Amino acid sequence: KPEVGHSIARKTTGCVYATTVEELQHDIIK
């Protein structure tokens, strides 16, 4: 089922994006 693959890819991208945003915010605070 291709749908499952796309869903996992989106979740992974979302996690990576969220982590990047948090790191950027920490850098700004510093």
C-alpha positions in Angstrom: 0.0 0.0 0.0 1.7 3.2 -1.1 -0.5 5.2 1.3 1.4 3.7 4.2 4.8 4.7 2.8 3.7 8.3 2.2 2.2 8.5 5.7 5.5 7.3 7.3 7.5 9.7 5.1 5.3 12.6 6.1 5.6 11.7 9.8 9.4 11.4 9.5 9.6 14.8 7.7 7.4 16.4 10.4 9.6 15.1 13.2 12.8 16.3 11.4 11.2 19.7 10.8 10.0 20.0 14.4 13.5 19.1 15.7 15.1 21.7 13.4 12.7 24.4 14.6 13.5 23.6 18.2 17.3 23.7 17.5 16.9 27.1 15.7 14.9 28.5 18.7 17.6 27.3 21.1 20.2 29.0 19.0 18.2 32.2 19.0 17.8 32.1 22.8 21.6 31.7 23.1 
